[in-house]
């Protein structure tokens, strides 16, 4: 092989390697994007769950207070009668 053939072969190998690197970077970018999308969806579900617990807890407290007031009215009036 002549030095020119070696140079040409080296250039071809470099182009092939660059193409492979570009393909790998594209795949990694898509993979990272998929992971971030999955994490975003999970974070959104966790936030929704937290909001639901907060709303439910407030409703339970309000219902308990209402029940206590009603019991005092009902049982208070029965005891005084």
ABEGO torsion letter per residue (X at the ends): XBAAAAAAAAAAAAAAAAAAAAAAAAAAAAAAAAAAAAAAAAAAAAAAAAAAAAAAAAAAAAAAAAAAAAAAAAAAAAAAX
